[in-house]
Amino acid sequence: MNTFSIAIHGGAGTLVKGMMTPELEAKYKAALQLALDEGYKVLENNGTATEAVEKAVVILEDSPLFNAGKGSVFTATESHEMDASIMDGKTLNAGAVSLITGIKNPVSLARDVMEKSEHVFLAGEGAMQFAKELDYNLENESYFYDELRHNQWLEIKDTDSFQLDHATKKDSKFGTVGAVACDKEGNIAAATSTGGMTNKKWGRVGDSPMIGAGNYANNKTCAISCTGSGEFFIRGVVAYDVACLIEHKNMSLEEASNEVINKRILEIKGDGGLIAVDTKGNIAMPFNTEGMYRASKSSTGVEEVSIYK
């Protein structure tokens, strides 16, 4: 039987240790542990990598601690615009949604795009129409309201500034959420979900829903979910870049992930991190920021839940 494993992240950035209370750190670690355990349980019970990453991301989306689903940040118009993507490494099928509102679990809608439409990427009104045709319930704005998120927005509303969670030295919630997994059959998958950046305008879309930039999976190489400054991850086509180094330069998962996060993305001034898994169940979780909410678990018995380096 193949080594099976899962890794998850809840964002990377300026997680200043002094700003993190022991109580808050315990809450984050408990939320990561829950998502990790539930995703791992899917693999243990012979579920697919795709099912496992969706399950883990749904739990992170349901937590108000992370910038995805329930914890999504406010846009310039005081609303929420969420993005998500998922990819199956065995078939190279993928699904993505962007600029959606009122959807409790954007990652599940992305999976429905992959499995129930002929398309890969649906955005805005069209994505919402697709969700309605599948009888998705739309949550009220109050479901996504969070005092901390709202205060973040109030500080910069009516200005031209926007803020990635992790670009501020405050004790606030961070980035994106994601999961990668390798199942008992040796198939891999990746899923990523985000609420974007605070006070974003003009329908800005980051790397999270972009296949190849923020999310990618291919049984030939690896599965990747990224978190960080989306504009740079798009320019660097980061997720696919890692896969390319493995395929064309015969690098290991660890070497390729480190090359991209600690060298190539830094050269264009991008910050963030990624989680990666290959078909042998190996895991890599590099980041070039002060911290990255992350956790991993393997059938070899190795388990980790961490925030800082």
C-alpha positions as CSV (number, residue, x, y, z in Angstrom):
1,M,0.0,0.0,0.0
2,N,1.1,3.5,-0.9
3,T,2.2,5.9,1.9
4,F,-0.8,8.3,2.2
5,S,-0.5,11.8,3.6
6,I,-2.2,15.2,3.8
7,A,-0.9,18.8,4.4
8,I,-2.9,21.9,5.1
9,H,-2.2,25.6,5.4
10,G,-4.2,28.6,6.8
11,G,-2.1,31.4,5.3
12,A,1.4,32.8,5.5
13,G,2.8,36.2,6.4
14,T,3.9,38.5,9.1
15,L,2.7,36.4,12.1
16,V,4.5,38.4,14.8
17,K,5.0,36.1,17.7
18,G,4.6,38.9,20.3
19,M,1.2,39.7,18.9
20,M,-0.1,36.1,19.3
21,T,-1.6,35.3,22.7
22,P,-1.3,31.8,24.0
23,E,-5.1,31.5,23.9
24,L,-5.2,32.6,20.2
25,E,-2.3,30.3,19.3
26,A,-4.2,27.4,20.9
27,K,-7.3,28.2,18.9
28,Y,-5.4,28.3,15.6
29,K,-3.7,25.0,16.3
30,A,-7.0,23.4,17.3
31,A,-8.6,24.5,14.1
32,L,-5.7,23.2,12.0
33,Q,-5.7,20.0,13.9
34,L,-9.4,19.4,13.3
35,A,-9.1,20.1,9.5
36,L,-6.0,17.8,9.4
37,D,-7.7,15.0,11.3
38,E,-10.9,15.1,9.2
39,G,-9.0,15.1,5.9
40,Y,-6.7,12.3,7.1
41,K,-9.7,10.3,8.2
42,V,-11.0,10.4,4.6
43,L,-7.7,8.9,3.3
44,E,-7.6,6.3,6.1
45,N,-11.1,5.1,5.1
46,N,-10.0,4.6,1.5
47,G,-11.3,8.0,0.2
48,T,-9.7,9.8,-2.7
49,A,-7.2,12.6,-2.4
50,T,-9.8,14.9,-4.0
51,E,-12.4,14.1,-1.3
52,A,-9.7,14.6,1.4
53,V,-8.6,18.1,0.3
54,E,-12.2,19.2,-0.1
55,K,-13.1,18.0,3.4
56,A,-10.1,19.7,5.0
57,V,-10.7,23.0,3.2
58,V,-14.4,23.0,4.1
59,I,-13.5,22.8,7.8
60,L,-11.0,25.7,7.4
61,E,-13.7,27.7,5.5
62,D,-16.1,27.1,8.3
63,S,-13.7,28.6,10.9
64,P,-13.9,32.3,11.4
65,L,-10.1,32.3,12.1
66,F,-9.0,32.1,8.5
67,N,-9.6,34.4,5.5
68,A,-11.8,32.0,3.5
69,G,-15.5,31.2,3.7
70,K,-16.9,32.4,7.0
71,G,-13.8,34.4,7.9
72,S,-13.5,36.2,4.6
73,V,-12.3,39.9,4.6
74,F,-14.4,42.9,3.4
75,T,-14.0,44.4,0.0
76,A,-14.1,48.2,-0.8
77,T,-17.9,48.0,-1.0
78,E,-18.2,46.3,2.4
79,S,-19.1,42.9,0.8
80,H,-17.3,39.6,0.4
81,E,-15.9,38.2,-2.8
82,M,-14.5,34.7,-2.5
83,D,-12.3,32.5,-4.7
84,A,-11.5,28.8,-4.7
85,S,-10.0,26.0,-6.8
86,I,-9.5,22.3,-6.8
87,M,-7.5,19.9,-9.0
88,D,-7.3,16.1,-9.4
89,G,-3.8,15.0,-10.2
90,K,-4.9,11.7,-11.7
91,T,-7.1,13.1,-14.4
92,L,-5.8,16.7,-14.5
93,N,-9.5,17.8,-14.1
94,A,-9.9,21.1,-12.3
95,G,-12.6,23.4,-11.1
96,A,-12.4,27.1,-10.0
97,V,-14.7,29.9,-9.0
98,S,-14.0,33.6,-8.4
99,L,-15.8,36.7,-7.1
100,I,-18.7,34.7,-5.6
101,T,-20.8,35.9,-2.7
102,G,-23.0,34.1,-0.1
103,I,-21.6,30.7,-0.7
104,K,-20.7,29.0,2.6
105,N,-18.1,26.6,1.1
106,P,-16.5,28.0,-2.2
107,V,-14.3,24.9,-2.5
108,S,-17.3,22.7,-2.9
109,L,-18.7,24.9,-5.7
110,A,-15.2,24.7,-7.4
111,R,-15.5,20.9,-7.2
112,D,-19.0,21.0,-8.7
113,V,-17.6,23.1,-11.6
114,M,-14.9,20.4,-12.1
115,E,-17.4,17.5,-11.9
116,K,-20.7,18.9,-13.1
117,S,-19.8,21.3,-15.9
118,E,-17.7,21.3,-19.1
119,H,-15.7,24.2,-17.8
120,V,-12.7,24.8,-15.4
121,F,-13.3,28.4,-14.2
122,L,-16.5,30.3,-13.5
123,A,-16.6,33.8,-12.1
124,G,-19.0,36.4,-10.7
125,E,-22.7,36.3,-11.9
126,G,-22.2,33.2,-14.0
127,A,-20.7,31.2,-11.1
128,M,-23.6,32.3,-8.9
129,Q,-26.1,31.3,-11.6
130,F,-24.4,27.9,-11.7
131,A,-24.6,27.6,-7.9
132,K,-28.3,28.5,-8.0
133,E,-29.0,25.8,-10.6
134,L,-27.4,23.3,-8.3
135,D,-29.7,24.5,-5.4
136,Y,-26.9,26.0,-3.3
137,N,-28.2,27.9,-0.3
138,L,-27.0,31.5,-0.1
139,E,-26.0,32.7,3.3
140,N,-26.9,36.2,4.6
141,E,-24.2,38.8,4.9
142,S,-24.5,38.3,8.6
143,Y,-23.0,34.8,8.3
144,F,-19.7,36.3,7.0
145,Y,-19.7,39.3,9.4
146,D,-16.7,39.2,11.8
147,E,-15.9,42.2,14.1
148,L,-12.1,41.9,13.6
149,R,-12.5,41.7,9.8
150,H,-14.8,44.7,9.8
151,N,-12.5,46.7,12.0
152,Q,-9.6,45.9,9.6
153,W,-11.8,47.3,6.8
154,L,-12.9,50.4,8.7
155,E,-9.3,51.4,9.2
156,I,-8.7,51.7,5.4
157,K,-12.1,52.2,3.8
158,D,-12.5,55.2,1.5
159,T,-8.7,55.1,0.8
160,D,-6.8,53.7,-2.0
161,S,-5.0,51.2,0.2
162,F,-5.8,47.6,0.4
163,Q,-4.2,45.0,2.6
164,L,-3.2,41.5,2.4
165,D,-3.9,40.1,5.9
166,H,-0.3,39.2,6.3
167,A,1.0,42.6,5.2
168,T,0.1,44.2,8.5
169,K,1.8,43.9,11.8
170,K,-1.4,43.2,13.7
171,D,-2.8,40.3,15.5
172,S,-5.2,39.5,12.7
173,K,-6.4,36.6,10.6
174,F,-4.4,35.6,7.7
175,G,-4.3,34.8,4.0
176,T,-5.7,31.8,2.3
177,V,-6.5,28.2,3.2
178,G,-5.5,25.1,1.3
179,A,-4.9,21.4,1.4
180,V,-2.9,18.8,-0.6
181,A,-3.1,15.0,-0.3
182,C,-1.9,11.7,-1.5
183,D,-4.3,8.8,-1.2
184,K,-3.7,5.0,-0.8
185,E,-3.8,4.6,-4.6
186,G,-1.0,7.1,-5.0
187,N,-3.2,9.8,-6.5
188,I,-2.8,13.4,-5.5
189,A,-5.0,16.5,-5.4
190,A,-4.9,20.1,-4.3
191,A,-7.5,22.7,-3.1
192,T,-7.2,26.4,-2.2
193,S,-9.8,28.9,-1.0
194,T,-9.6,32.6,0.0
195,G,-11.6,35.7,0.9
196,G,-9.0,37.8,-1.0
197,M,-7.6,41.1,0.3
198,T,-9.2,43.7,2.6
199,N,-10.7,46.7,0.7
200,K,-10.0,45.2,-2.7
201,K,-11.6,46.9,-5.7
202,W,-12.6,46.3,-9.3
203,G,-13.1,42.6,-9.0
204,R,-9.5,41.9,-8.1
205,V,-8.6,38.2,-8.3
206,G,-5.5,36.6,-6.7
207,D,-3.7,33.4,-7.4
208,S,-5.9,31.1,-5.3
209,P,-8.4,30.2,-8.0
210,M,-5.9,30.2,-10.9
211,I,-4.8,26.7,-11.9
212,G,-1.0,26.7,-12.2
213,A,-0.5,29.9,-10.2
214,G,-2.0,29.2,-6.7
215,N,-3.2,25.6,-7.1
216,Y,-2.0,22.6,-9.2
217,A,-2.0,18.8,-9.1
218,N,-0.4,16.3,-11.5
219,N,0.4,12.7,-10.6
220,K,3.5,13.0,-12.8
221,T,5.0,15.5,-10.3
222,C,3.2,17.0,-7.3
223,A,0.1,18.7,-5.8
224,I,0.6,22.3,-4.6
225,S,-1.5,24.9,-2.7
226,C,0.0,28.4,-2.3
227,T,-0.5,31.3,0.0
228,G,1.0,34.8,-0.1
229,S,1.1,37.9,-2.2
230,G,-1.1,36.7,-5.0
231,E,0.1,39.2,-7.7
232,F,3.6,37.8,-7.4
233,F,2.4,34.1,-7.3
234,I,0.5,34.8,-10.5
235,R,3.5,36.4,-12.3
236,G,5.7,33.5,-11.1
237,V,3.1,30.8,-12.0
238,V,4.4,29.4,-8.7
239,A,2.4,26.1,-8.4
240,Y,3.2,25.0,-11.9
241,D,6.8,26.2,-11.6
242,V,7.4,23.7,-8.8
243,A,6.0,20.9,-10.9
244,C,8.1,21.9,-13.8
245,L,11.3,21.8,-11.8
246,I,10.4,18.2,-10.7
247,E,9.5,17.1,-14.3
248,H,12.3,18.8,-16.3
249,K,15.1,19.2,-13.8
250,N,14.5,16.0,-11.8
251,M,14.5,17.9,-8.5
252,S,12.9,16.3,-5.4
253,L,9.7,17.8,-4.0
254,E,11.7,19.4,-1.2
255,E,14.3,20.9,-3.6
256,A,11.8,22.3,-6.1
257,S,9.6,23.8,-3.4
258,N,12.5,25.5,-1.8
259,E,13.9,26.8,-5.1
260,V,10.6,28.5,-5.9
261,I,9.7,29.9,-2.5
262,N,13.2,30.8,-1.2
263,K,14.8,31.9,-4.4
264,R,12.6,32.4,-7.5
265,I,9.6,34.2,-5.9
266,L,11.9,36.3,-3.7
267,E,13.8,37.5,-6.7
268,I,10.6,39.2,-7.9
269,K,9.9,40.4,-4.3
270,G,7.0,38.0,-3.6
271,D,6.4,36.7,-0.1
272,G,4.5,33.6,1.1
273,G,4.7,29.9,1.1
274,L,3.2,26.7,-0.2
275,I,2.3,23.1,0.8
276,A,3.2,20.3,-1.5
277,V,2.8,16.5,-1.8
278,D,4.0,13.9,-4.3
279,T,2.6,10.5,-5.3
280,K,5.0,8.8,-2.7
281,G,3.3,10.8,0.1
282,N,6.3,13.1,0.6
283,I,5.4,16.5,2.0
284,A,7.1,19.9,1.7
285,M,5.9,23.1,3.4
286,P,8.4,26.0,2.7
287,F,7.7,29.7,3.4
288,N,9.8,32.8,3.3
289,T,7.7,34.8,5.8
290,E,7.8,34.9,9.6
291,G,5.2,32.2,9.8
292,M,2.7,30.0,8.0
293,Y,-0.2,28.3,9.6
294,R,0.4,24.7,8.6
295,A,-0.1,21.1,9.5
296,S,0.7,17.7,8.0
297,K,0.1,14.0,8.8
298,S,1.4,10.9,7.1
299,S,0.6,7.1,7.4
300,T,4.3,6.8,8.3
301,G,3.4,8.3,11.7
302,V,4.8,11.7,11.2
303,E,2.6,14.6,12.3
304,E,3.1,18.3,12.6
305,V,1.0,21.4,13.5
306,S,3.0,24.6,13.4
307,I,2.8,28.4,13.0
308,Y,6.4,29.7,13.2
309,K,9.7,28.5,11.7
